[in-house]
Amino acid sequence: MIPNIFSDLIDVFLDFLYPENISCILCNSPISKNTVYSMCKSCFNNINFILDGCIKCGKPIINYSLEEQSIDGCSYCLNKGFYFDKVISCVEYTEISKKIIFGLKYNNKTYLSKYISIIMKEKLELENVKFDYILFVPLHKKRLRKRGFNQAEKIADNLSKIINIPVIDCIGRRYNTRRLYKLGKEDRVNELKNAFIIKNNIMNLKNKNVLLVDDIFTTGSTVNEISKVLKINGVNKIVVATFLTRVDTSYTTM
């Protein structure tokens, strides 16, 4: 109870320190009170919101062949096996959009999780996604101590407040994995193998549909490994929700 009260006090302080719709969250330019997501018009126009993503991985489909699209959703998904049922991503990863996540993760701008959750909530409504609980990708305790918070948990908590669906902290890490952005796809899979465990409250999730929240979808190795463990433990349907997704043109077809 005390940690929750402390967290709420921090949120109140941040709301005072960074009041909504005073300046753009990306460039700090002054904005009007009715500005969407607290972004100025210029920054907002440079955000690539994903309107028609792949039905499986959620990545924008670029130059796909109709044959491959009808079989596997997109060329990125072709010949890949996923344990999650679907990924929904909100925004393409670009030099502009990554400032929101990097500001949250590395500059302690935890108030940005509020705007991320609002965008995510609107995307989930558009996709008509239904679920019983919200889960989040965990950090190892060493990395959590260093950063001071888990960005995925922050987003999940804010989303929970908006849509009134509970967050369950039921996923843990067996060991601290290497930084994944430095690794290739195959090395990511090997690094994450058996990295996650399910805590004792998994009984709450048997035969339930869950939303698994993370900040960025790159190869999907992390959420796929977590989804495997969740499915083994009786979870019915897993929809992954991320704010950003990387678009790699090397997997698209002409």
N, C-alpha and C positions, 0 to 999 in steps of 0.2 A: 504493500500500500504506500509506504514512504517513498520508494523510487518513483511511483506514478505521480505522487504529489510534487516531487522535485522536478520531474519532467514537465508537468503542467506549468510550474512556476517559470521554468526556462522558456517555454513557449510564450507565456505572457510577456516576459522580458523581451524576447525577440520580436514579438508583434509591436512592442513599443519602440524598439530600436530600428526595426525595418517596417514601418507602416505600409499597408497595401496601397498601391496605385499612387505613389508619390514619385517614384523614379523607376525606370526600366530595370528589371532584374539582370539584364545582360550588359547594357552599356551605361546605365545610371543616368540617362537623359530624363528630364522632367516629363511626366505623362499626365493625362487627365484621369479623373476618378473612375470613369467608366471603361478604362482600357482593359482589353482582354488579357488575362494571365499576367498582368503587370509587365507587359512588354510594350515598347514603343512600336509604332507602325513599321519602321524600317526593320527592326529585329524580327518582329512577327512575320513579315513578308519573306524573311530569309530562313524561316523554319519550315522544313519539309514534312508536313503531317502526312501520315500514311493513310490513304483512303481505301485502296484496294490491294491488300496484302495477300500473300499465299494463304490458302485455307488451312495449311498445316504449320508452317514455320513463321508466318506473319511478315516475312520480308517482302518488300516491293518486288513485283515481277517485271523484269526488264528484258525486252526482246525475247520472250519465251516462245517456244514452238507450241502450237495448239495440241499436237500429239502428246508431248511430255506434260503439258498442263493438265490434260484430261486424265492422265495416268497417276501422276505423283504430286500434283499441286504446283511444283516449279522445279527448275533444273537444280536448285540447291538441295531440294529434298530427294532428288532422284537417287535411288539405290541406297538410301540411308534409312536406318531404323530408329524410331523415336518411341520412348515410353510415354511421354506426355501426349495428350489428345490434340492440343492446339496451342499455338502461341499468338498472342495479340500484342503488337508493339505499336507505339503511338507516333514516334518521330524517327526519321532517318538520322543516323549518326553523321554529323558534319562538324566543321570547325566552329560553327556558330552554336549548334545545339549541344555539343559536348561541354560547353562552358557551364551549362546548368548543372550537369552531373558532376563535373570536376569541381565546381564551386561548392556543391554539397559535400562531396567526399573528401576533398583535400584542403578546402579553405574554411571548413566549419560553418558554412552557410546553411544550417539545418532548416531554416525557414523555407528554403527552396523546395523541400519535400512536400510542402503544402500545395504549391502550384503544380508539381508533378502529379500528385494524387488527384487533383481536379481534372487535369487533362486525361489521366488514366480512367477516371470515373466516366467521363463523357465518351471515351472510346469504348469502354465496356458496355455502356448503354446502347451505342450504335450497333455493336455486335450482338446485343441481346444475350449476354452471357449470364448464366445463373449458377450460383455456387452456395455452399453451406458455410464454408470457413475460408479465411484468408491465412496463408502461410507465407513465409519469406525465406530467402536464401541466407543461411547463417554465415557469420564470420567466425574464424577460430578465435579462441579467447585471447591469444597473444596479439592478434591484429586488432581485436576489439578494444583491448586495453590501450593500444597505441593510438588508435583513431578516436576513441572515446564514445563511439556510437556505430551502429550498423545502418548504412544508408537504406538498405532494402527494408529493414524493420521500420525505419522512420516513415518511408513511403506507405508501407502496409498499415501502420498505425493511423496515419492521416486519412487514408482511404477508408479504413474501418469507421472512423468518426463520421465521414461524409455519408456512407451508405448503410451504416448501422448493421454491419455483419462482423462477427467477432474474429479477432486474430488469435491463432493458436501457435505458441512457440514450441514446436515439437520436433524440429530438425536440428541435429548437432553435427559437429565435425570430429572425426576420429583423430585427425592430425592436420597440421598447418601446411597446406599445399604451397608450391612455388607460385610466383606471380604468373598468371595464365597468359597475359598479353605478350609475354616473352616466348611463349611456346607455340609450336605448330599444332595442327588439328589432332594428329595422332598422339603427340606428346601430352596434349591436354587430356585426352581420354585416359591415357595410362596414369597420369598424375592424379586424376580424380577417382580412379577405380577404388571402390570400397572406402571412399573418404567420408561418407555420410552415414549417420545412424539416426534411428527414430527413437525419441524419448518415450518414457513409459505411458504418456497420455495418448498414444496412438489409438486406443480403443474408441476415443471420441470420433475418429475419422473413418472407421470401417464402413464401407458402402456409401461414403459421402462424396460429394463433389467439391473440389477445392480450387482456389485460385492461388498460384505460386508466384510471388512478386519478386522481381529483381530489377536492377537499374538498367543493364545493357545486355542485349542478346547478340552474341558474336557467332560462335559455332554451335552454341546450345549444349556444350558438353556438361556444364555444371547442372543446369536444370534437368537435363536428361538423366544424369546419374541420380539426382534426387528423386526424380519421377519413378525411376526403376525401384528404388527402395520403398517409395510410397505405395506403388502398385503391389509389390510383394507383401506389404502389410495391410492390404485390403481396401485401399482407397479406390473409389469407383472411377471418377473422371478428374483429370488434371488439366486445367487451363493455365498456361504461363502468361503473365502480364509483365511487360517491361516498358520502360519509358523510351529507350533508344534501341535501334537495331542497326548493326553495321551492314552496309550494302557492298558486297564484293562482286564487281563486274566480271571477275574471272570465272564465276560459275554460271553466267548467263549464256544463252545460245542465240545465234543470229538467225 
